[in-house]
C-alpha cells in the first residue's frame, strides 16, 4: 500500500483490492500468520504467548510436510484407494495426491497411516497449501518473466483497443498516459498486474511477428 501511495499518488480514494496486488495468490488470509509472524518476532512486535502458538503451528506443519515429502505411491496402487491418476508408472508424493479431487488429509492417512495428526486446523492449512502450490509455482514463474521484461519498450503506435481482456477503463488510462515500458505500465494508478500481463503478451506476439 505504501509503495502504491508513493508511486501512484492519491488521485482517487485509495481502495485495498486483492486484485491490485502483484502476489495476490500469496497474500491470503489463511496464511497471514505464516507470512508475517516471523517478521514480527524479528522486530520485537510479537509477545511470548503469540510466539509460542506460532512456533508450535509452524513445527507441526513442518513435521507433516517432511513426512509427506518422503511418502510415495504408484498410479496402480493409488487406484486401489479410489484415486485416479495417469498410469505412467511415475511415483507420486503424498502432497501431490492431496491436490487430487476428493482427497483430503483423512484420505491421505488411509494410505499413509504414519503421517501425524495434530488438529483439524493444522490439516486444513496443509490442504490449502497443497492446493495453492501449483498456482504459486506458476505465479513465481510469471513474476520472474515479467522482471526480465520490465524494461521492454511498448510500441508508440500500439492500438489498445485491439487488446481483448482489458476493461474500457484500463484502455483509457493506457491511451492517456502512453507508458513507454512495461514497468511504467504496471505503475499506473488502477492498472492491475493481470492487465499488464495481457499487454506484455500482445507486445511480445507483435515482436515475434515483426521478426518473422
C-alpha positions as CSV (number, residue, x, y, z in Angstrom):
1,X,0.0,0.0,0.0
2,X,2.8,2.4,0.9
3,X,4.5,1.7,-2.4
4,X,1.3,2.4,-4.3
5,X,0.8,5.7,-2.4
6,X,4.3,6.8,-3.2
7,X,4.5,5.7,-6.9
8,X,0.8,6.1,-7.9
9,X,-0.3,9.1,-5.8
10,X,-3.7,9.8,-4.4
11,X,-5.7,10.8,-7.5
12,X,-8.6,8.8,-6.2
13,X,-9.6,7.4,-2.8
14,X,-7.3,4.5,-2.1
15,X,-9.0,1.2,-2.0
16,X,-7.5,-2.1,-0.9
17,X,-8.2,-4.6,-3.6
18,X,-6.5,-8.0,-3.7
19,X,-6.6,-7.7,-7.5
20,X,-4.2,-4.8,-7.2
21,X,-1.6,-7.0,-5.6
22,X,1.2,-8.4,-7.7
23,X,1.4,-11.5,-5.5
24,X,-2.2,-11.9,-4.5
25,X,-2.1,-15.7,-4.5
26,X,0.4,-15.5,-1.7
27,X,-1.4,-12.7,0.2
28,X,-4.2,-14.9,1.6
29,X,-5.9,-14.5,4.9
30,X,-5.3,-18.2,5.8
31,X,-1.5,-17.8,5.7
32,X,-1.2,-14.3,7.2
33,X,0.4,-15.7,10.4
34,X,2.9,-17.8,8.4
35,X,3.9,-14.8,6.3
36,X,4.1,-12.1,9.0
37,X,4.6,-13.6,12.5
38,X,8.3,-14.4,11.9
39,X,8.9,-10.9,10.8
40,X,7.1,-9.6,13.9
41,X,9.2,-11.7,16.1
42,X,12.4,-10.4,14.5
43,X,11.5,-6.8,15.2
44,X,10.0,-7.4,18.7
45,X,6.3,-6.9,18.0
46,X,5.1,-10.4,19.0
47,X,4.5,-11.3,22.6
48,X,5.7,-14.6,24.1
49,X,2.2,-16.2,24.1
50,X,1.7,-15.5,20.4
51,X,5.2,-16.6,19.6
52,X,4.7,-19.9,21.3
53,X,1.4,-20.5,19.4
54,X,3.1,-19.6,16.1
55,X,6.2,-21.7,16.6
56,X,4.0,-24.7,17.6
57,X,1.9,-24.4,14.5
58,X,4.9,-23.9,12.3
59,X,6.6,-27.0,13.8
60,X,3.5,-29.2,13.3
61,X,3.0,-28.2,9.7
62,X,6.7,-28.9,9.0
63,X,6.5,-32.3,10.6
64,X,3.6,-33.2,8.3
65,X,5.3,-31.8,5.3
66,X,8.5,-33.6,6.0
67,X,6.7,-36.9,6.3
68,X,4.6,-36.3,3.2
69,X,7.7,-35.4,1.2
70,X,9.0,-38.9,1.8
71,X,5.8,-40.8,1.1
72,X,5.1,-42.0,-2.4
73,X,2.6,-44.2,-4.2
74,X,2.4,-45.7,-7.7
75,X,-0.5,-45.0,-10.0
76,X,-1.7,-48.6,-9.9
77,X,-1.7,-48.6,-6.1
78,X,-3.5,-45.2,-6.0
79,X,-6.4,-46.8,-7.9
80,X,-6.9,-49.3,-5.1
81,X,-7.7,-46.3,-2.9
82,X,-10.1,-44.8,-5.4
83,X,-7.6,-42.2,-6.7
84,X,-7.4,-42.0,-10.5
85,X,-4.1,-40.5,-11.9
86,X,-2.3,-41.0,-15.1
87,X,-0.9,-44.6,-15.3
88,X,2.6,-43.5,-16.4
89,X,4.5,-45.6,-13.9
90,X,5.8,-42.4,-12.1
91,X,5.6,-42.4,-8.3
92,X,3.6,-39.6,-6.8
93,X,4.4,-37.9,-3.5
94,X,1.6,-37.7,-1.0
95,X,1.4,-33.9,-1.2
96,X,0.8,-34.4,-5.0
97,X,-2.0,-36.9,-4.2
98,X,-3.5,-34.3,-1.8
99,X,-4.2,-32.0,-4.7
100,X,-6.5,-34.6,-6.4
101,X,-10.2,-34.1,-6.4
102,X,-11.9,-35.5,-3.3
103,X,-8.7,-36.1,-1.5
104,X,-8.2,-34.7,2.0
105,X,-5.9,-35.4,4.9
106,X,-8.2,-38.2,6.2
107,X,-7.8,-39.9,2.8
108,X,-4.1,-39.4,2.9
109,X,-3.8,-41.1,6.3
110,X,-5.8,-44.1,4.9
111,X,-2.8,-44.6,2.6
112,X,0.0,-43.4,4.9
113,X,-1.1,-44.0,8.5
114,X,2.3,-42.8,9.9
115,X,1.6,-39.2,8.8
116,X,1.0,-37.4,12.2
117,X,-2.3,-35.8,13.1
118,X,-2.4,-32.7,15.4
119,X,-5.7,-31.0,14.8
120,X,-8.3,-30.2,12.1
121,X,-6.9,-26.7,11.8
122,X,-3.4,-27.9,11.0
123,X,-4.8,-30.4,8.5
124,X,-6.8,-27.6,6.8
125,X,-3.7,-25.5,6.4
126,X,-1.7,-28.4,4.9
127,X,-4.6,-29.0,2.4
128,X,-4.8,-25.3,1.4
129,X,-1.0,-25.0,1.0
130,X,-1.0,-28.2,-1.2
131,X,-3.8,-26.9,-3.5
132,X,-2.1,-23.5,-3.9
133,X,1.4,-24.9,-4.5
134,X,1.0,-25.4,-8.3
135,X,-0.6,-22.0,-8.8
136,X,2.2,-20.3,-6.7
137,X,4.8,-22.0,-8.8
138,X,3.2,-20.6,-11.9
139,X,2.9,-17.2,-10.3
140,X,6.6,-17.1,-9.4
141,X,7.5,-18.0,-13.0
142,X,5.2,-15.2,-14.2
143,X,6.9,-12.7,-11.8
144,X,10.4,-13.7,-12.9
145,X,9.3,-13.5,-16.6
146,X,7.9,-10.0,-16.0
147,X,11.0,-8.8,-14.2
148,X,13.0,-9.9,-17.3
149,X,10.7,-7.8,-19.5
150,X,10.1,-4.8,-17.2
151,X,12.2,-2.6,-19.4
152,X,10.6,-3.9,-22.6
153,X,9.6,-1.0,-24.9
154,X,5.9,-0.6,-25.7
155,X,5.5,0.5,-29.4
156,X,4.3,4.1,-29.9
157,X,1.6,3.0,-32.4
158,X,0.1,0.2,-30.3
159,X,-3.7,0.1,-30.5
160,X,-5.0,-0.7,-27.1
161,X,-8.5,-1.3,-28.4
162,X,-7.1,-4.5,-30.1
163,X,-6.3,-6.0,-26.7
164,X,-9.1,-8.3,-25.7
165,X,-9.4,-8.9,-22.0
166,X,-8.8,-5.3,-21.0
167,X,-11.6,-3.2,-19.5
168,X,-12.5,0.1,-21.1
169,X,-11.2,1.9,-18.0
170,X,-7.8,0.3,-18.4
171,X,-7.7,1.1,-22.2
172,X,-8.5,4.7,-21.5
173,X,-5.7,5.0,-19.0
174,X,-3.2,3.4,-21.3
175,X,-4.2,5.7,-24.1
176,X,-4.0,8.8,-21.9
177,X,-0.7,8.1,-20.2
178,X,1.0,6.2,-23.1
179,X,3.5,4.2,-21.0
180,X,6.9,3.7,-22.6
181,X,7.8,0.5,-20.9
182,X,6.1,-2.5,-19.2
183,X,7.4,-1.3,-15.8
184,X,5.8,2.1,-16.3
185,X,2.5,0.5,-17.3
186,X,2.4,-1.5,-14.1
187,X,2.9,1.6,-12.0
188,X,-0.1,3.4,-13.5
189,X,-2.8,4.0,-10.8
190,X,-5.6,1.5,-11.2
191,X,-3.8,-0.8,-13.5
192,X,-3.7,-4.5,-12.3
193,X,-0.9,-6.9,-12.9
194,X,-3.3,-9.0,-14.9
195,X,-3.9,-6.1,-17.3
196,X,-0.1,-5.7,-17.7
197,X,0.4,-9.4,-18.5
198,X,-2.2,-9.0,-21.3
199,X,-0.3,-6.1,-22.6
200,X,3.0,-7.9,-22.3
201,X,1.7,-10.9,-24.2
202,X,0.4,-8.7,-27.0
203,X,3.7,-6.8,-27.3
204,X,5.7,-10.0,-27.4
205,X,3.4,-11.5,-30.1
206,X,3.8,-8.4,-32.2
207,X,7.6,-8.5,-31.8
208,X,7.8,-12.2,-32.9
209,X,5.6,-11.5,-36.0
210,X,7.8,-8.5,-36.9
211,X,11.0,-10.6,-36.6
212,X,9.4,-13.4,-38.7
